[in-house]
Amino acid sequence: KNLKPIIGLVGPGSSESTIQVQNLLQIFNIPQIGYSATSHDLSDKNHYKYFLRVVPPDLYQAQVLVDIL
């Protein structure tokens, strides 16, 4: 079969699963895009070099809610 290499991954949905998947993907330098992972831990670019999120971490979401109220 003609298998193509994985060039990136979108997901998974939860922060806990995203952290586990990223721990594996970074061994192979494969980027991951998180569409709903909000854990602040994922903001550590020294540890999660190949992770990009499209939603803000929980800390920033909470601050916006406090500012609105």
C-alpha positions as CSV (number, residue, x, y, z in Angstrom):
1,K,0.0,0.0,0.0
2,N,1.0,3.6,-0.6
3,L,0.9,5.1,2.9
4,K,1.5,8.8,3.3
5,P,3.1,10.3,6.4
6,I,1.0,12.2,8.9
7,I,1.7,15.9,8.5
8,G,-0.5,17.1,11.4
9,L,-3.5,16.4,13.5
10,V,-6.6,18.4,14.5
11,G,-8.0,17.5,17.9
12,P,-9.0,15.6,20.1
13,G,-11.6,17.6,21.9
14,S,-10.7,17.5,25.6
15,S,-7.7,19.0,27.2
16,E,-6.7,15.7,28.9
17,S,-6.8,13.8,25.7
18,T,-5.0,16.6,23.8
19,I,-2.1,16.5,26.3
20,Q,-1.7,12.8,25.9
21,V,-1.8,12.9,22.1
22,Q,0.7,15.9,22.1
23,N,3.1,14.0,24.3
24,L,3.2,11.3,21.6
25,L,3.2,13.6,18.5
26,Q,6.0,15.8,19.7
27,I,8.3,12.8,19.6
28,F,7.9,12.8,15.9
29,N,7.7,16.6,15.4
30,I,4.1,16.4,14.3
31,P,2.0,19.6,14.8
32,Q,-1.4,19.4,16.5
33,I,-4.2,21.9,16.4
34,G,-6.5,22.0,19.4
35,Y,-10.0,23.2,18.6
36,S,-11.4,23.0,22.2
37,A,-8.6,22.2,24.5
38,T,-8.4,25.0,27.1
39,S,-6.0,23.7,29.7
40,H,-3.4,26.3,30.7
41,D,-0.8,23.6,30.7
42,L,-0.9,23.6,26.9
43,S,0.3,27.2,26.9
44,D,3.8,26.0,27.9
45,K,5.7,26.3,24.6
46,N,8.8,24.8,26.1
47,H,7.0,21.5,26.7
48,Y,4.3,21.6,23.9
49,K,6.4,22.9,21.0
50,Y,4.1,21.4,18.3
51,F,0.8,22.5,19.7
52,L,-1.4,25.3,18.5
53,R,-4.8,26.2,19.9
54,V,-7.6,28.1,18.4
55,V,-9.4,28.9,21.6
56,P,-8.0,30.8,24.6
57,P,-7.0,28.9,27.8
58,D,-9.5,28.7,30.7
59,L,-7.6,31.5,32.6
60,Y,-8.3,34.1,29.9
61,Q,-11.9,33.0,29.4
62,A,-12.5,33.4,33.2
63,Q,-11.0,36.8,33.2
64,V,-13.2,38.0,30.3
65,L,-16.3,36.8,32.2
66,V,-15.2,38.6,35.4
67,D,-14.5,41.8,33.3
68,I,-18.0,41.6,31.8
69,L,-19.7,41.1,35.1
